[in-house]
Amino acid sequence: MAIKASAGNHGPGIRSDCFAALEIKSSGGIKIYLTSKVKALFNNSIHKLAEDILDHFQVKDAVLEITDRGALPFVLAARIEAAVKGCLETEEEYLLDIIPENQSQTNRDETRRSRLYLPGNTPKLMLNAGIHQPDGIILDLEDSVAVDKKSEARLVVRNALRGVNFYGAERMVRVNQLPQGLEDLNYVVPHHVNLILLPKCESPDQVMQVDQRISQILVDRGLDYPVFIMPIIESALGVVKAFEIASASDRVAALAIGLEDYTADLGVARTRDGVESFYARVQLVNAAKAAGIQAIDSVFSDVADMDGLKDVVLESKSLGFNGMGCIHPRQIRVIHKAFAPTELEVNKAKKIVLAFDDATSRGLGVVSMGSKMIDPPVVKRAQKTIDQALKSSLLPENWKELTEE
């Protein structure tokens, strides 16, 4: 009796993707049929990849039909593997080589002004996302992926973490709500993901579950690199529990707020001036800062309104947020520019850092600027401002030498 399964997307509007239909039979060997506009160029390489995957899963007799719409190998491999797993129960994985760029690590206090959401089952949006230079790329397994496509998306995201160059952006994955999100971790943690976004978080216990599963996966795989957590607060209960959530684990690097779900939980509409969410945003910032982590604001959903976005970012910065989400690449530049320190902030920070350097060089335990004593937290904040100015190209790397001249 034949077993059939399919995976992927097809149709006139589909690009950089493919559709794989597999029928496992009891005899007849392997037959592969490819439909593709680039068949003349890539027929042999696609056939070879398909044969390798089927052999890896010990499929000996089958008919595989591939409708290619310009898919790269990481997509082809994910779709064929998904079709195989639709026919067979197996824990095996077919892994392409991981590129060196995707083995980089990030820090707990990494710059996170912008993070660009990409649907986990739409590979065409992943290919050039990094060239827009967001601080973070979010491969999303939650809201942007249809329920019946979740398992396929896991494989696409896993392969993207291994094979897509994001040009230095922090590699993030938004998993599904728990408990489903715990299973998602098995597909992303072993592949050098930098940060996990935990949606609709309402308790520190949820954070601990994710922390423990991450640690167990790393131990089981013999891996040792940091994987951070960013809980997303999206309900009234989450706001009430914000500090407990923020301080639940050393892996928590930032706390984010999702205003679409939060306002829905309140039973009110989300408005432009944000009166209905002001309390929640301030509470989240206060909780994050009390826990010593970053506060990340919600997305701005009108991708055509750049002036409105700028106003929201400036307000966000004034409340103490360190960054926000974005849903379109054109939002990134506006967010970075608005979150950048002002000339006045940069000049003040320069004076504080130079005063600290001078005091340190003279072996003084106290930093002063004129008649004012400078506390260590002020120096630390000034150095962060300098770091932001350097990242935003507002200061040259050798600014100290130029100042001394």
C-alpha positions, 0 to 999 in steps of 0.5 A: 500500500502506497503512502503519500505526503506533500510539503511546500508551496506552489502556484503562480505567485510563489517564488524562492520555494518549491512543492514536494509530493512524495509517494512511498511504494513497495517496489519500483526503485526511486523515480524523481520528476522535476518541474522547474524553469531552471531545470536546464541549469540545476536538474542534476544538482536538484536530483542529487540532493533529492536522492541523498535525502531519500537515501539518508532516510532509507527510502528505497522505492518512491516517486518524488515530484518536485515543482520548483519555483527558484528554491535554494538548497536549504528550502528544497531540503526542508520541503523534501524532508517534510514530505518524507516525515509526512510518510515515515515516523523518524527522529532522523534529520538531514542537515546541510553544512552550517556556514561560518557566519551562522556560528557567531555568538551574541551577548546578553546586552547586545544592541537590539534597536530593531528586530525584523519579523520574518514568517517561518514558512516563507523562505523568499523573505529570508534570503536578503533580509540581512542586507537591510541591517536590522540588529536582529532577524526573527524567524517566526514559528508562531502567529505568521505560520498556519497551524497545518504548516507548523512542522514544515516551518520548523524545518525551513527555520532550522535550515535557514539558521544553518544556511542563510547569511543574515550579515551579522544580525542576531539570529532569533526565533519566536517559538509557539506558545507553550507547551508547543514551543518546547518542541520547537526548541529541539529544531532551533537550539542545536543550530546556533540560534542566538535568542528565543522569543517566548510569546504570550508569557504570563509566568516565571515558570514558563521562562524556567521551562524554556531555560531548562529545555535549552540547557538540556538540549545543549548538554545532550548535543554536547554544545556550549554557547549562549542562548538567550530568552526574550519573553513577550508580555501580551496580557494583563496578567503578564504585565502584573508578573513582568518583574518575576518574568524578567528575573526568572533566568540568567538567560533572559536578556530582554523583555518585550511587549506585544500591544495587539494581543495586550489591547485585545486582552483588555477588550479595547482598541489599540490607538495611535496615541497609545493611552490604553497601553501607556501603563503597561509600557511603563510597567514593562520598562520599570520591570526590565530595568529593575531586573537589569535587562533591556526593554523592547517595545511593540511593532508599529503596524502602519508600514507606510507611515514613516512620520508616525513611526518616528514619533512612536520611536522617540516616545519609546526612547523617552520611556526607556525602551531600548528598541522595538520590533518591525514588520517591514525593512523600510522601518529599520532606518527610521528606528535606528535613527530615532533611537540614536543619541542626540548631539547633546547626549553624545557630547555629555557622554564624551565628557563623562567618559574622558573624565573617567579615563583621566581619573583612572589614569591618575589612580583616583577612585572618584570621578569628577567633572568640574565640581560634580561627582560622577557615580559609576552608573552614570559612567556606565550609561555614558559609555553605552551612549558612546557605543550607540553613537559609534554603531550609528556612525555619529562618532569615529572610532578614534574620537578620543584621539581627535578630542585630545587634539 
